[in-house]
Amino acid sequence: MSSRPALVWFRNDLRISDNPALHAAAKSDAPIVALYVLEEAKSLRTPGAAWRWWLAGSLRNLSDNLAKLGIPLTFRRGDPRKIVAGIVSEANVATAYWNRRYVVAEAKLDTEIEQHLLASGCAVETFNATLLNEPWAIQSKAGGPIRVFTPHYKASQERGSARDVLGKLQKPNAAGAPGSEKLDGWALEPAKPDWAKAMRSSWQRGEDGAKKRLQEFLTNALAGYAAHRDRPDIDGTSRLSPFLAHGEISPHQIAAALPARGRDVEKYRAELGWREFSYHLLHHFPDLARVNFHRRFDAFPWRDDAKALARWQRGLTGYPIVDAGMRQLWRTGWMHNRVRMVAASFLIKHLLIDWRLGEEWFWNTLVDADPANNAAGWQWVAGSGADAAPYFRVFNPVIQGEKFDPDGSYVRNWIPELAGLPDAFIHKPWTASPLELAAAGVALGKTYPAPIVDHQEARARALDAFQTLKG
């Protein structure tokens, strides 16, 4: 046993179980100093408000679980280069342990910190905790990035997971805790106005919540997942994305908990595969959230329409399936994946608004805001990304609503002002007669907006805009 402490620096791995850095530190028998830094560095993208709200609950749960092991979690805020070096010096740390990150700016920062610590005589050990395979592990036959999902997923399946789920954590030794800031002093959660009420009732944040949600998915939603995953009116998805985004559960734990085979299992494994593919893209194309993957889209004639953007953000486009999704996002910090695609397509193709403005809004409002998934998903819908949906595929929001929310229960839940409409009109209230609207208590343009654009006209305009890229 070393008398000098080991430092475990938590980042996007806010859990006790299956945490390689924590397990390695405990196995070393050195006393453990646990650290979380609310990072403030110019090179890093600022997390959104919903993500920060989730972080507060996640850190409380992590702190409680570490306390049960006799380890206090130290909170510090500021430049991680100064803070980590300061903790190492202050506590006389022999080895620093952390799990690797894959956003280029974060990875560069980690490398800089590692080099500084090594030069100062502190050893550093890093691990893969957040991906089944690290982004560079899957390559094309030519040794470069794979730009299409299916071959990447096939190669990933053939390779298998890079590691197994770690066993029970060895009882760690605790070191004296350095001085810590107060988590509540960081103001990660809203006070007045408290916009997070619906979020609190929708989620149990933290590792404990992740384990509970995984079990609920396996018990209640995995059977039938392939058929129900596109239905926003049904609890047919895993809803594990926020827990993955904050590292409260690992993809290894999820994959290991799945049955060996079956259509539903394979469909869900493919969703984990899309996450892996997104990180593969982000590693090789670090500007994925800002730069068109296919550069011909740099010439796309986007419209500058702040009013239309605001109506989309507030769920006031006049298309119920789009508005329901945007309101669900605002209230709960999450949106069903099928509706995400419909809402994103509407912004890009019906309103001709730059996909980057949508990516930024999702980044600020999603509790599962993920630098790889968010960017890759928006580029996929825009048609500018890797393995993208063709630009000429323009979702009809009425047909999408009728197909995936057939009795309108999803829309009625999030747009109560339309709840009285018959099923035949719930996804297209403008087609109801004045008498039918009046009977339902709907006044178009007053209680609920008329469509911001006509679908057929917007589709034609989008296709015309796309044609300009072919000239």
One Martini backbone bead per residue (centre of mass of N, CA, C, O) as a GRO file, in nm:
protein
  471
    1MET     BB    1   0.094   0.037   0.024
    2SER     BB    2   0.046   0.363  -0.040
    3SER     BB    3   0.087   0.673   0.123
    4ARG     BB    4   0.024   0.799  -0.136
    5PRO     BB    5  -0.208   0.931  -0.315
    6ALA     BB    6  -0.494   0.901  -0.517
    7LEU     BB    7  -0.634   1.037  -0.812
    8VAL     BB    8  -0.984   1.096  -0.894
    9TRP     BB    9  -1.109   1.219  -1.201
   10PHE     BB   10  -1.409   1.341  -1.262
   11ARG     BB   11  -1.652   1.366  -1.536
   12ASN     BB   12  -1.814   1.161  -1.775
   13ASP     BB   13  -1.820   0.938  -1.493
   14LEU     BB   14  -2.084   0.936  -1.272
   15ARG     BB   15  -1.961   0.660  -1.113
   16ILE     BB   16  -1.886   0.350  -0.955
   17SER     BB   17  -1.957   0.153  -1.155
   18ASP     BB   18  -1.770   0.078  -1.413
   19ASN     BB   19  -1.490   0.240  -1.317
   20PRO     BB   20  -1.172   0.227  -1.409
   21ALA     BB   21  -1.033   0.446  -1.239
   22LEU     BB   22  -1.146   0.366  -0.962
   23HIS     BB   23  -1.061   0.069  -0.965
   24ALA     BB   24  -0.755   0.118  -0.994
   25ALA     BB   25  -0.718   0.284  -0.738
   26ALA     BB   26  -0.825   0.071  -0.539
   27LYS     BB   27  -0.617  -0.155  -0.624
   28SER     BB   28  -0.359   0.010  -0.518
   29ASP     BB   29  -0.426   0.102  -0.201
   30ALA     BB   30  -0.454   0.388  -0.216
   31PRO     BB   31  -0.543   0.674  -0.118
   32ILE     BB   32  -0.841   0.863  -0.195
   33VAL     BB   33  -0.893   1.130  -0.425
   34ALA     BB   34  -1.185   1.310  -0.507
   35LEU     BB   35  -1.271   1.479  -0.825
   36TYR     BB   36  -1.450   1.783  -0.929
   37VAL     BB   37  -1.466   1.991  -1.226
   38LEU     BB   38  -1.576   2.303  -1.312
   39GLU     BB   39  -1.510   2.393  -1.620
   40GLU     BB   40  -1.292   2.683  -1.717
   41ALA     BB   41  -1.244   2.700  -2.064
   42LYS     BB   42  -1.215   2.840  -2.374
   43SER     BB   43  -1.202   2.557  -2.540
   44LEU     BB   44  -1.479   2.500  -2.414
   45ARG     BB   45  -1.796   2.402  -2.421
   46THR     BB   46  -2.080   2.520  -2.300
   47PRO     BB   47  -2.311   2.412  -2.117
   48GLY     BB   48  -2.627   2.366  -2.075
   49ALA     BB   49  -2.887   2.413  -1.861
   50ALA     BB   50  -2.998   2.120  -1.855
   51TRP     BB   51  -2.730   1.980  -1.810
   52ARG     BB   52  -2.666   2.126  -1.538
   53TRP     BB   53  -2.906   2.025  -1.386
   54TRP     BB   54  -2.829   1.729  -1.400
   55LEU     BB   55  -2.550   1.748  -1.271
   56ALA     BB   56  -2.637   1.811  -0.984
   57GLY     BB   57  -2.774   1.534  -0.928
   58SER     BB   58  -2.535   1.355  -1.004
   59LEU     BB   59  -2.333   1.465  -0.789
   60ARG     BB   60  -2.495   1.392  -0.542
   61ASN     BB   61  -2.499   1.086  -0.591
   62LEU     BB   62  -2.195   1.047  -0.601
   63SER     BB   63  -2.130   1.161  -0.323
   64ASP     BB   64  -2.300   0.956  -0.164
   65ASN     BB   65  -2.156   0.695  -0.272
   66LEU     BB   66  -1.873   0.773  -0.174
   67ALA     BB   67  -1.942   0.808   0.127
   68LYS     BB   68  -2.001   0.499   0.167
   69LEU     BB   69  -1.673   0.459   0.113
   70GLY     BB   70  -1.524   0.715   0.260
   71ILE     BB   71  -1.543   0.938   0.015
   72PRO     BB   72  -1.485   1.250  -0.059
   73LEU     BB   73  -1.607   1.508  -0.269
   74THR     BB   74  -1.434   1.732  -0.459
   75PHE     BB   75  -1.499   2.078  -0.525
   76ARG     BB   76  -1.419   2.257  -0.830
   77ARG     BB   77  -1.357   2.584  -0.990
   78GLY     BB   78  -1.214   2.610  -1.324
   79ASP     BB   79  -0.903   2.557  -1.421
   80PRO     BB   80  -0.787   2.236  -1.458
   81ARG     BB   81  -0.484   2.283  -1.465
   82LYS     BB   82  -0.465   2.420  -1.185
   83ILE     BB   83  -0.632   2.228  -1.006
   84VAL     BB   84  -0.493   1.955  -1.046
   85ALA     BB   85  -0.209   2.050  -0.973
   86GLY     BB   86  -0.288   2.152  -0.689
   87ILE     BB   87  -0.388   1.881  -0.571
   88VAL     BB   88  -0.131   1.718  -0.614
   89SER     BB   89   0.042   1.899  -0.434
   90GLU     BB   90  -0.132   1.916  -0.172
   91ALA     BB   91  -0.161   1.575  -0.153
   92ASN     BB   92   0.074   1.411  -0.272
   93VAL     BB   93   0.040   1.272  -0.544
   94ALA     BB   94   0.127   0.980  -0.727
   95THR     BB   95  -0.159   0.914  -0.883
   96ALA     BB   96  -0.351   0.968  -1.175
   97TYR     BB   97  -0.703   0.917  -1.248
   98TRP     BB   98  -0.869   0.866  -1.572
   99ASN     BB   99  -1.112   0.913  -1.817
  100ARG     BB  100  -1.158   0.938  -2.135
  101ARG     BB  101  -1.181   1.180  -2.393
  102TYR     BB  102  -1.316   1.293  -2.742
  103VAL     BB  103  -1.303   1.573  -2.745
  104VAL     BB  104  -1.056   1.755  -2.862
  105ALA     BB  105  -1.035   1.979  -2.647
  106GLU     BB  106  -1.031   1.778  -2.408
  107ALA     BB  107  -0.791   1.602  -2.495
  108LYS     BB  108  -0.582   1.830  -2.499
  109LEU     BB  109  -0.611   1.906  -2.203
  110ASP     BB  110  -0.534   1.631  -2.087
  111THR     BB  111  -0.251   1.620  -2.210
  112GLU     BB  112  -0.142   1.870  -2.071
  113ILE     BB  113  -0.183   1.765  -1.783
  114GLU     BB  114  -0.021   1.507  -1.804
  115GLN     BB  115   0.254   1.634  -1.874
  116HIS     BB  116   0.275   1.801  -1.615
  117LEU     BB  117   0.262   1.568  -1.410
  118LEU     BB  118   0.501   1.403  -1.511
  119ALA     BB  119   0.710   1.636  -1.469
  120SER     BB  120   0.631   1.639  -1.143
  121GLY     BB  121   0.604   1.308  -1.061
  122CYS     BB  122   0.320   1.218  -1.169
  123ALA     BB  123   0.129   0.973  -1.234
  124VAL     BB  124  -0.062   0.833  -1.525
  125GLU     BB  125  -0.400   0.696  -1.567
  126THR     BB  126  -0.593   0.573  -1.845
  127PHE     BB  127  -0.940   0.522  -1.973
  128ASN     BB  128  -1.213   0.330  -2.091
  129ALA     BB  129  -1.573   0.422  -2.019
  130THR     BB  130  -1.782   0.532  -2.281
  131LEU     BB  131  -1.694   0.301  -2.491
  132LEU     BB  132  -1.673   0.011  -2.660
  133ASN     BB  133  -1.502   0.182  -2.871
  134GLU     BB  134  -1.270   0.360  -2.979
  135PRO     BB  135  -1.265   0.580  -3.243
  136TRP     BB  136  -0.984   0.442  -3.367
  137ALA     BB  137  -1.048   0.123  -3.376
  138ILE     BB  138  -1.224   0.186  -3.623
  139GLN     BB  139  -1.155   0.089  -3.964
  140SER     BB  140  -1.069   0.094  -4.262
  141LYS     BB  141  -0.890  -0.075  -4.493
  142ALA     BB  142  -0.710   0.200  -4.526
  143GLY     BB  143  -0.705   0.334  -4.218
  144GLY     BB  144  -0.964   0.502  -4.190
  145PRO     BB  145  -1.247   0.641  -4.190
  146ILE     BB  146  -1.591   0.578  -4.144
  147ARG     BB  147  -1.884   0.718  -4.331
  148VAL     BB  148  -2.067   0.461  -4.269
  149PHE     BB  149  -2.261   0.293  -4.061
  150THR     BB  150  -2.282  -0.009  -4.140
  151PRO     BB  151  -1.974  -0.079  -4.154
  152HIS     BB  152  -1.917   0.016  -3.867
  153TYR     BB  153  -2.108  -0.179  -3.722
  154LYS     BB  154  -1.993  -0.440  -3.833
  155ALA     BB  155  -1.706  -0.399  -3.720
  156SER     BB  156  -1.796  -0.378  -3.425
  157GLN     BB  157  -1.926  -0.657  -3.400
  158GLU     BB  158  -1.667  -0.818  -3.473
  159ARG     BB  159  -1.496  -0.700  -3.232
  160GLY     BB  160  -1.633  -0.593  -3.000
  161SER     BB  161  -1.577  -0.535  -2.690
  162ALA     BB  162  -1.295  -0.404  -2.528
  163ARG     BB  163  -1.461  -0.476  -2.261
  164ASP     BB  164  -1.558  -0.564  -1.957
  165VAL     BB  165  -1.733  -0.566  -1.692
  166LEU     BB  166  -1.680  -0.470  -1.391
  167GLY     BB  167  -1.653  -0.559  -1.092
  168LYS     BB  168  -1.633  -0.534  -0.782
  169LEU     BB  169  -1.548  -0.298  -0.570
  170GLN     BB  170  -1.290  -0.223  -0.403
  171LYS     BB  171  -1.217  -0.128  -0.101
  172PRO     BB  172  -1.137   0.180  -0.033
  173ASN     BB  173  -0.910   0.430   0.043
  174ALA     BB  174  -0.894   0.714   0.238
  175ALA     BB  175  -0.828   1.047   0.218
  176GLY     BB  176  -0.764   1.346   0.274
  177ALA     BB  177  -0.951   1.625   0.218
  178PRO     BB  178  -0.971   1.874   0.039
  179GLY     BB  179  -1.082   2.159  -0.023
  180SER     BB  180  -1.430   2.255  -0.071
  181GLU     BB  181  -1.682   2.331  -0.252
  182LYS     BB  182  -2.013   2.421  -0.302
  183LEU     BB  183  -2.249   2.298  -0.500
  184ASP     BB  184  -2.475   2.516  -0.452
  185GLY     BB  185  -2.278   2.759  -0.540
  186TRP     BB  186  -2.309   2.701  -0.864
  187ALA     BB  187  -2.599   2.728  -0.982
  188LEU     BB  188  -2.728   2.480  -1.166
  189GLU     BB  189  -3.003   2.558  -1.053
  190PRO     BB  190  -3.298   2.689  -1.043
  191ALA     BB  191  -3.502   2.932  -0.893
  192LYS     BB  192  -3.595   3.229  -1.025
  193PRO     BB  193  -3.736   3.070  -1.221
  194ASP     BB  194  -3.870   2.734  -1.209
  195TRP     BB  195  -3.803   2.535  -1.498
  196ALA     BB  196  -3.765   2.221  -1.349
  197LYS     BB  197  -4.023   2.072  -1.254
  198ALA     BB  198  -4.073   1.862  -1.486
  199MET     BB  199  -3.798   1.728  -1.462
  200ARG     BB  200  -3.821   1.614  -1.175
  201SER     BB  201  -4.079   1.432  -1.255
  202SER     BB  202  -3.911   1.268  -1.499
  203TRP     BB  203  -3.644   1.229  -1.311
  204GLN     BB  204  -3.360   1.024  -1.198
  205ARG     BB  205  -3.075   1.118  -1.102
  206GLY     BB  206  -2.810   0.920  -1.156
  207GLU     BB  207  -2.698   0.605  -1.095
  208ASP     BB  208  -2.958   0.504  -0.962
  209GLY     BB  209  -3.141   0.589  -1.200
  210ALA     BB  210  -3.003   0.417  -1.418
  211LYS     BB  211  -3.060   0.137  -1.301
  212LYS     BB  212  -3.366   0.167  -1.297
  213ARG     BB  213  -3.410   0.229  -1.600
  214LEU     BB  214  -3.290  -0.029  -1.715
  215GLN     BB  215  -3.491  -0.222  -1.580
  216GLU     BB  216  -3.745  -0.100  -1.705
  217PHE     BB  217  -3.669  -0.158  -1.997
  218LEU     BB  218  -3.628  -0.467  -1.979
  219THR     BB  219  -3.923  -0.520  -1.865
  220ASN     BB  220  -4.119  -0.309  -2.057
  221ALA     BB  221  -3.960  -0.232  -2.364
  222LEU     BB  222  -3.790  -0.437  -2.523
  223ALA     BB  223  -4.040  -0.568  -2.583
  224GLY     BB  224  -4.113  -0.410  -2.890
  225TYR     BB  225  -3.901  -0.199  -2.980
  226ALA     BB  226  -3.905  -0.209  -3.294
  227ALA     BB  227  -4.216  -0.114  -3.303
  228HIS     BB  228  -4.214   0.135  -3.065
  229ARG     BB  229  -3.973   0.351  -3.100
  230ASP     BB  230  -4.163   0.555  -3.295
  231ARG     BB  231  -4.359   0.601  -3.040
  232PRO     BB  232  -4.445   0.878  -2.845
  233ASP     BB  233  -4.711   0.741  -2.698
  234ILE     BB  234  -4.485   0.539  -2.603
  235ASP     BB  235  -4.288   0.353  -2.370
  236GLY     BB  236  -4.037   0.238  -2.610
  237THR     BB  237  -3.781   0.344  -2.475
  238SER     BB  238  -3.499   0.380  -2.272
  239ARG     BB  239  -3.403   0.664  -2.157
  240LEU     BB  240  -3.059   0.662  -2.135
  241SER     BB  241  -2.912   0.915  -2.252
  242PRO     BB  242  -2.851   1.093  -1.998
  243PHE     BB  243  -2.678   0.874  -1.852
  244LEU     BB  244  -2.464   0.856  -2.075
  245ALA     BB  245  -2.382   1.159  -2.093
  246HIS     BB  246  -2.288   1.142  -1.767
  247GLY     BB  247  -2.185   0.848  -1.681
  248GLU     BB  248  -2.401   0.662  -1.502
  249ILE     BB  249  -2.358   0.475  -1.750
  250SER     BB  250  -2.255   0.212  -1.947
  251PRO     BB  251  -2.247   0.045  -2.244
  252HIS     BB  252  -2.148  -0.217  -2.116
  253GLN     BB  253  -2.384  -0.256  -1.919
  254ILE     BB  254  -2.606  -0.262  -2.129
  255ALA     BB  255  -2.503  -0.487  -2.317
  256ALA     BB  256  -2.482  -0.707  -2.085
  257ALA     BB  257  -2.807  -0.693  -2.019
  258LEU     BB  258  -2.868  -0.815  -2.277
  259PRO     BB  259  -2.976  -1.024  -2.467
  260ALA     BB  260  -2.840  -1.216  -2.714
  261ARG     BB  261  -3.118  -1.209  -2.883
  262GLY     BB  262  -3.310  -1.041  -3.125
  263ARG     BB  263  -3.479  -0.796  -3.276
  264ASP     BB  264  -3.486  -0.590  -3.043
  265VAL     BB  265  -3.188  -0.611  -2.967
  266GLU     BB  266  -3.064  -0.532  -3.241
  267LYS     BB  267  -3.194  -0.254  -3.255
  268TYR     BB  268  -3.058  -0.147  -2.997
  269ARG     BB  269  -2.763  -0.196  -3.072
  270ALA     BB  270  -2.773   0.008  -3.308
  271GLU     BB  271  -2.802   0.255  -3.124
  272LEU     BB  272  -2.528   0.221  -2.993
  273GLY     BB  273  -2.382   0.231  -3.269
  274TRP     BB  274  -2.447   0.527  -3.335
  275ARG     BB  275  -2.285   0.645  -3.103
  276GLU     BB  276  -2.016   0.533  -3.196
  277PHE     BB  277  -2.017   0.668  -3.477
  278SER     BB  278  -2.027   0.960  -3.377
  279TYR     BB  279  -1.747   0.948  -3.233
  280HIS     BB  280  -1.590   0.878  -3.483
  281LEU     BB  281  -1.653   1.139  -3.631
  282LEU     BB  282  -1.555   1.343  -3.416
  283HIS     BB  283  -1.262   1.256  -3.417
  284HIS     BB  284  -1.214   1.310  -3.736
  285PHE     BB  285  -1.446   1.563  -3.704
  286PRO     BB  286  -1.434   1.814  -3.475
  287ASP     BB  287  -1.647   2.024  -3.648
  288LEU     BB  288  -1.943   1.894  -3.653
  289ALA     BB  289  -2.108   2.147  -3.511
  290ARG     BB  290  -2.002   2.372  -3.756
  291VAL     BB  291  -1.933   2.180  -4.004
  292ASN     BB  292  -1.977   2.064  -4.299
  293PHE     BB  293  -1.915   1.759  -4.410
  294HIS     BB  294  -2.042   1.864  -4.671
  295ARG     BB  295  -1.918   2.145  -4.833
  296ARG     BB  296  -2.150   2.218  -5.035
  297PHE     BB  297  -2.335   2.341  -4.796
  298ASP     BB  298  -2.199   2.626  -4.777
  299ALA     BB  299  -2.406   2.731  -5.024
  300PHE     BB  300  -2.655   2.745  -4.872
  301PRO     BB  301  -2.977   2.923  -4.867
  302TRP     BB  302  -3.029   3.052  -4.595
  303ARG     BB  303  -3.253   3.177  -4.359
  304ASP     BB  304  -3.325   3.488  -4.193
  305ASP     BB  305  -3.554   3.393  -3.914
  306ALA     BB  306  -3.629   3.477  -3.603
  307LYS     BB  307  -3.936   3.425  -3.577
  308ALA     BB  308  -3.940   3.131  -3.673
  309LEU     BB  309  -3.742   3.023  -3.466
  310ALA     BB  310  -3.912   3.100  -3.215
  311ARG     BB  311  -4.160   2.927  -3.286
  312TRP     BB  312  -4.013   2.661  -3.280
  313GLN     BB  313  -3.901   2.676  -2.988
  314ARG     BB  314  -4.214   2.721  -2.864
  315GLY     BB  315  -4.434   2.557  -3.020
  316LEU     BB  316  -4.560   2.762  -3.292
  317THR     BB  317  -4.614   2.635  -3.602
  318GLY     BB  318  -4.901   2.452  -3.640
  319TYR     BB  319  -4.760   2.169  -3.591
  320PRO     BB  320  -4.825   1.938  -3.358
  321ILE     BB  321  -4.578   1.742  -3.357
  322VAL     BB  322  -4.368   1.965  -3.332
  323ASP     BB  323  -4.482   2.119  -3.081
  324ALA     BB  324  -4.478   1.884  -2.885
  325GLY     BB  325  -4.174   1.838  -2.889
  326MET     BB  326  -4.084   2.128  -2.801
  327ARG     BB  327  -4.238   2.113  -2.527
  328GLN     BB  328  -4.108   1.866  -2.412
  329LEU     BB  329  -3.825   1.982  -2.411
  330TRP     BB  330  -3.874   2.234  -2.226
  331ARG     BB  331  -3.990   2.067  -1.976
  332THR     BB  332  -3.783   1.786  -1.976
  333GLY     BB  333  -3.514   1.774  -2.172
  334TRP     BB  334  -3.680   1.593  -2.384
  335MET     BB  335  -3.700   1.387  -2.691
  336HIS     BB  336  -3.824   1.204  -2.910
  337ASN     BB  337  -3.660   1.078  -3.177
  338ARG     BB  338  -3.869   1.104  -3.402
  339VAL     BB  339  -3.936   1.403  -3.332
  340ARG     BB  340  -3.659   1.515  -3.376
  341MET     BB  341  -3.658   1.468  -3.680
  342VAL     BB  342  -3.909   1.634  -3.749
  343ALA     BB  343  -3.820   1.904  -3.620
  344ALA     BB  344  -3.556   1.933  -3.777
  345SER     BB  345  -3.674   1.922  -4.062
  346PHE     BB  346  -3.853   2.171  -4.032
  347LEU     BB  347  -3.636   2.381  -3.990
  348ILE     BB  348  -3.466   2.318  -4.248
  349LYS     BB  349  -3.705   2.271  -4.482
  350HIS     BB  350  -3.944   2.463  -4.413
  351LEU     BB  351  -3.753   2.723  -4.304
  352LEU     BB  352  -3.446   2.741  -4.387
  353ILE     BB  353  -3.271   2.678  -4.128
  354ASP     BB  354  -2.991   2.645  -3.984
  355TRP     BB  355  -2.881   2.364  -3.822
  356ARG     BB  356  -2.701   2.510  -3.602
  357LEU     BB  357  -2.943   2.639  -3.448
  358GLY     BB  358  -3.061   2.369  -3.359
  359GLU     BB  359  -2.817   2.249  -3.218
  360GLU     BB  360  -2.800   2.475  -3.006
  361TRP     BB  361  -3.077   2.435  -2.876
  362PHE     BB  362  -3.034   2.144  -2.789
  363TRP     BB  363  -2.781   2.195  -2.619
  364ASN     BB  364  -2.947   2.389  -2.411
  365THR     BB  365  -3.218   2.172  -2.358
  366LEU     BB  366  -3.070   1.905  -2.312
  367VAL     BB  367  -2.995   1.645  -2.091
  368ASP     BB  368  -2.852   1.473  -2.350
  369ALA     BB  369  -2.624   1.639  -2.436
  370ASP     BB  370  -2.420   1.551  -2.720
  371PRO     BB  371  -2.147   1.608  -2.919
  372ALA     BB  372  -2.206   1.374  -3.122
  373ASN     BB  373  -2.512   1.315  -3.157
  374ASN     BB  374  -2.611   1.601  -3.217
  375ALA     BB  375  -2.440   1.664  -3.468
  376ALA     BB  376  -2.498   1.408  -3.638
  377GLY     BB  377  -2.806   1.436  -3.644
  378TRP     BB  378  -2.830   1.713  -3.783
  379GLN     BB  379  -2.668   1.635  -4.038
  380TRP     BB  380  -2.847   1.406  -4.126
  381VAL     BB  381  -3.104   1.571  -4.174
  382ALA     BB  382  -2.972   1.791  -4.367
  383GLY     BB  383  -2.756   1.621  -4.565
  384SER     BB  384  -2.441   1.701  -4.464
  385GLY     BB  385  -2.364   1.424  -4.366
  386ALA     BB  386  -2.294   1.125  -4.270
  387ASP     BB  387  -2.504   0.912  -4.391
  388ALA     BB  388  -2.733   1.078  -4.503
  389ALA     BB  389  -3.014   1.211  -4.553
  390PRO     BB  390  -3.172   1.312  -4.800
  391TYR     BB  391  -3.271   1.625  -4.877
  392PHE     BB  392  -3.546   1.532  -5.032
  393ARG     BB  393  -3.627   1.433  -4.748
  394VAL     BB  394  -3.948   1.542  -4.650
  395PHE     BB  395  -4.119   1.571  -4.383
  396ASN     BB  396  -4.449   1.505  -4.306
  397PRO     BB  397  -4.606   1.607  -4.022
  398VAL     BB  398  -4.879   1.473  -4.059
  399ILE     BB  399  -4.796   1.184  -4.132
  400GLN     BB  400  -4.618   1.139  -3.887
  401GLY     BB  401  -4.840   1.172  -3.679
  402GLU     BB  402  -5.043   0.954  -3.788
  403LYS     BB  403  -4.839   0.715  -3.767
  404PHE     BB  404  -4.703   0.769  -3.453
  405ASP     BB  405  -4.993   0.927  -3.348
  406PRO     BB  406  -5.290   0.808  -3.415
  407ASP     BB  407  -5.466   0.931  -3.147
  408GLY     BB  408  -5.308   1.195  -3.022
  409SER     BB  409  -5.183   1.166  -2.726
  410TYR     BB  410  -4.921   1.329  -2.748
  411VAL     BB  411  -5.043   1.598  -2.829
  412ARG     BB  412  -5.245   1.627  -2.592
  413ASN     BB  413  -5.030   1.636  -2.367
  414TRP     BB  414  -4.866   1.906  -2.494
  415ILE     BB  415  -5.157   2.018  -2.633
  416PRO     BB  416  -5.435   2.094  -2.466
  417GLU     BB  417  -5.586   2.292  -2.675
  418LEU     BB  418  -5.640   2.013  -2.865
  419ALA     BB  419  -5.792   1.778  -2.705
  420GLY     BB  420  -6.097   1.811  -2.843
  421LEU     BB  421  -6.013   1.688  -3.093
  422PRO     BB  422  -6.043   1.487  -3.331
  423ASP     BB  423  -5.843   1.258  -3.476
  424ALA     BB  424  -5.872   1.373  -3.774
  425PHE     BB  425  -5.744   1.677  -3.657
  426ILE     BB  426  -5.493   1.672  -3.461
  427HIS     BB  427  -5.268   1.707  -3.716
  428LYS     BB  428  -5.500   1.914  -3.874
  429PRO     BB  429  -5.683   2.171  -3.766
  430TRP     BB  430  -5.729   2.342  -4.041
  431THR     BB  431  -5.949   2.115  -4.154
  432ALA     BB  432  -6.151   2.206  -3.975
  433SER     BB  433  -6.435   2.321  -3.894
  434PRO     BB  434  -6.575   2.575  -3.726
  435LEU     BB  435  -6.756   2.385  -3.556
  436GLU     BB  436  -6.532   2.186  -3.466
  437LEU     BB  437  -6.354   2.394  -3.331
  438ALA     BB  438  -6.561   2.508  -3.131
  439ALA     BB  439  -6.622   2.236  -2.986
  440ALA     BB  440  -6.298   2.226  -2.899
  441GLY     BB  441  -6.189   2.524  -2.832
  442VAL     BB  442  -6.076   2.631  -3.116
  443ALA     BB  443  -5.862   2.917  -3.222
  444LEU     BB  444  -5.722   3.004  -3.487
  445GLY     BB  445  -5.465   3.231  -3.395
  446LYS     BB  446  -5.512   3.205  -3.068
  447THR     BB  447  -5.495   2.918  -2.917
  448TYR     BB  448  -5.381   2.831  -3.208
  449PRO     BB  449  -5.180   2.814  -3.465
  450ALA     BB  450  -5.128   2.856  -3.770
  451PRO     BB  451  -4.951   2.770  -4.017
  452ILE     BB  452  -4.640   2.898  -4.107
  453VAL     BB  453  -4.658   2.682  -4.340
  454ASP     BB  454  -4.682   2.522  -4.635
  455HIS     BB  455  -4.587   2.220  -4.715
  456GLN     BB  456  -4.568   2.219  -5.027
  457GLU     BB  457  -4.422   2.491  -5.052
  458ALA     BB  458  -4.180   2.420  -4.869
  459ARG     BB  459  -4.079   2.181  -5.029
  460ALA     BB  460  -4.025   2.327  -5.295
  461ARG     BB  461  -3.826   2.532  -5.175
  462ALA     BB  462  -3.617   2.325  -5.077
  463LEU     BB  463  -3.556   2.195  -5.354
  464ASP     BB  464  -3.459   2.453  -5.487
  465ALA     BB  465  -3.224   2.504  -5.296
  466PHE     BB  466  -3.076   2.238  -5.358
  467GLN     BB  467  -3.027   2.291  -5.664
  468THR     BB  468  -2.802   2.511  -5.622
  469LEU     BB  469  -2.571   2.288  -5.557
  470LYS     BB  470  -2.561   2.172  -5.871
  471GLY     BB  471  -2.432   2.422  -6.042
   0.00000   0.00000   0.00000
